[in-house]
C-alpha cells in the first residue's frame, strides 16, 4: 500500500490545492479539480495517472490506501487530523477523503471530438442547467438509465465541481460528457441539430408549451432528450429544431417537476440503453 505522508500544518504547500474549497469557490484552479468521498475517488482512479494527490482523514486512511493500491495509483497520499483538515479546506470534511486530479483527462469534449466506438442510442441534453445539485443529479440519472453521453449547452454548470461530483456519486466522471461551443442561442440550437443529424438522433424536448404527452410518441431508435433551465425550461430555439416536444402529464394544480425528475421520467420512457 502507499505510505501515507502525515501533514501537521494546514498551510503546508504540498496540500495547497485543497485550501478553501467552500461552496462559493466555483472556479477551476490551474487545470485541476477536487473530488470528495470514497466513491468519487474510485471514479477518479479509473484514470489513475491523472490523479495528482489524495488527502484522507485518519479514519478513512486504510480504505483510501487500499483503493489506491487496487487501481495502481502512485500519487502521494497525505493524511492530517480533522482540525487541520477543517482549517485547510474551510469545511467540515466529515466524509474524510479528498483528491486532486488534472481536469484535461475528464473535461467534457467538444461535439466534433466526440467519436464513440458505436453511435450513441441515447443522449441526455442539458440546456442552461446552472444549479450545482441538478448537474450532479442529471449525470447520476443518465448513468442509471444507460445514456451513452450527456451533452451540455455552453451555459451549463461545471460537472467537475466538487459538489456536482459528489451528488453524481462519481458518475460525472464515468458518463461521457460533451460540451457545445456556441454561446448564442440560435447558434447553440444549430450545433445541437448538427450533432443529432450526425448520429441520426431524434431530438425530443421536454416542455409544457405546444407539447404532446410523453407516451404518445413511441420510442425512437436513437434519441436525444433535452431538459432545460430550472425556471425558463427549454429555449424556443431548441424547441424549433426538435422532432418532438413532449410533456409529462400531471395532476391538476401541479405545473412542473424538478428538472432531474423530468429527465428520469423521460429517460425511463425513451432510453434505448441496456438496463438490468
BELURJO-V377767 format. One record per residue. N is the residue number from 1. RES is the residue in three letters. BURIAL is # if it has 16 or more other C-alpha atoms within 10 Angstrom, else .. Layout:
# BELURJO-V377767
[[N;RES;BURIAL] [N;RES;BURIAL]]
This chain:
# BELURJO-V377767
[[1;UNK;.] [2;UNK;#] [3;UNK;.] [4;UNK;#] [5;UNK;.] [6;UNK;.] [7;UNK;#] [8;UNK;.] [9;UNK;.] [10;UNK;#] [11;UNK;.] [12;UNK;.] [13;UNK;.] [14;UNK;.] [15;UNK;#] [16;UNK;.] [17;UNK;#] [18;UNK;#] [19;UNK;#] [20;UNK;.] [21;UNK;#] [22;UNK;.] [23;UNK;.] [24;UNK;.] [25;UNK;.] [26;UNK;.] [27;UNK;.] [28;UNK;.] [29;UNK;.] [30;UNK;.] [31;UNK;.] [32;UNK;#] [33;UNK;#] [34;UNK;#] [35;UNK;#] [36;UNK;#] [37;UNK;#] [38;UNK;#] [39;UNK;#] [40;UNK;#] [41;UNK;#] [42;UNK;#] [43;UNK;#] [44;UNK;#] [45;UNK;#] [46;UNK;.] [47;UNK;#] [48;UNK;#] [49;UNK;#] [50;UNK;#] [51;UNK;#] [52;UNK;#] [53;UNK;#] [54;UNK;#] [55;UNK;#] [56;UNK;#] [57;UNK;#] [58;UNK;#] [59;UNK;.] [60;UNK;#] [61;UNK;#] [62;UNK;.] [63;UNK;.] [64;UNK;#] [65;UNK;#] [66;UNK;.] [67;UNK;#] [68;UNK;#] [69;UNK;.] [70;UNK;.] [71;UNK;.] [72;UNK;.] [73;UNK;#] [74;UNK;.] [75;UNK;#] [76;UNK;#] [77;UNK;#] [78;UNK;#] [79;UNK;#] [80;UNK;#] [81;UNK;#] [82;UNK;#] [83;UNK;.] [84;UNK;#] [85;UNK;#] [86;UNK;#] [87;UNK;.] [88;UNK;#] [89;UNK;#] [90;UNK;.] [91;UNK;.] [92;UNK;.] [93;UNK;#] [94;UNK;.] [95;UNK;.] [96;UNK;#] [97;UNK;#] [98;UNK;#] [99;UNK;#] [100;UNK;#] [101;UNK;#] [102;UNK;#] [103;UNK;#] [104;UNK;.] [105;UNK;.] [106;UNK;#] [107;UNK;#] [108;UNK;#] [109;UNK;#] [110;UNK;.] [111;UNK;#] [112;UNK;.] [113;UNK;.] [114;UNK;.] [115;UNK;.] [116;UNK;.] [117;UNK;.] [118;UNK;.] [119;UNK;.] [120;UNK;#] [121;UNK;#] [122;UNK;#] [123;UNK;#] [124;UNK;#] [125;UNK;#] [126;UNK;#] [127;UNK;#] [128;UNK;#] [129;UNK;#] [130;UNK;#] [131;UNK;.] [132;UNK;#] [133;UNK;#] [134;UNK;#] [135;UNK;#] [136;UNK;#] [137;UNK;#] [138;UNK;#] [139;UNK;#] [140;UNK;#] [141;UNK;#] [142;UNK;#] [143;UNK;#] [144;UNK;.] [145;UNK;#] [146;UNK;#] [147;UNK;#] [148;UNK;#] [149;UNK;#] [150;UNK;#] [151;UNK;#] [152;UNK;#] [153;UNK;#] [154;UNK;#] [155;UNK;#] [156;UNK;#] [157;UNK;#] [158;UNK;#] [159;UNK;#] [160;UNK;#] [161;UNK;#] [162;UNK;#] [163;UNK;#] [164;UNK;#] [165;UNK;#] [166;UNK;#] [167;UNK;#] [168;UNK;#] [169;UNK;#] [170;UNK;#] [171;UNK;#] [172;UNK;#] [173;UNK;#] [174;UNK;#] [175;UNK;#] [176;UNK;#] [177;UNK;#] [178;UNK;#] [179;UNK;#] [180;UNK;#] [181;UNK;#] [182;UNK;#] [183;UNK;.] [184;UNK;.] [185;UNK;.] [186;UNK;.] [187;UNK;.] [188;UNK;#] [189;UNK;#] [190;UNK;#] [191;UNK;#] [192;UNK;#] [193;UNK;#] [194;UNK;.] [195;UNK;#] [196;UNK;#] [197;UNK;.] [198;UNK;.] [199;UNK;.] [200;UNK;#] [201;UNK;#] [202;UNK;#] [203;UNK;#] [204;UNK;#] [205;UNK;#] [206;UNK;#] [207;UNK;#] [208;UNK;#] [209;UNK;.] [210;UNK;.] [211;UNK;.] [212;UNK;#] [213;UNK;.] [214;UNK;#] [215;UNK;.] [216;UNK;.] [217;UNK;.] [218;UNK;.] [219;UNK;.] [220;UNK;#] [221;UNK;.] [222;UNK;#] [223;UNK;#] [224;UNK;#] [225;UNK;#] [226;UNK;#] [227;UNK;#] [228;UNK;#] [229;UNK;#] [230;UNK;#] [231;UNK;.] [232;UNK;.] [233;UNK;#] [234;UNK;#] [235;UNK;#] [236;UNK;.] [237;UNK;.] [238;UNK;#] [239;UNK;#] [240;UNK;.] [241;UNK;#] [242;UNK;#] [243;UNK;.] [244;UNK;#] [245;UNK;#] [246;UNK;#] [247;UNK;#] [248;UNK;#] [249;UNK;.] [250;UNK;.] [251;UNK;.] [252;UNK;.] [253;UNK;.] [254;UNK;.] [255;UNK;.] [256;UNK;#] [257;UNK;.] [258;UNK;.] [259;UNK;#] [260;UNK;#] [261;UNK;.] [262;UNK;#] [263;UNK;#] [264;UNK;#] [265;UNK;#] [266;UNK;#] [267;UNK;#] [268;UNK;.] [269;UNK;.] [270;UNK;#] [271;UNK;#] [272;UNK;#] [273;UNK;#] [274;UNK;.] [275;UNK;.] [276;UNK;.]]
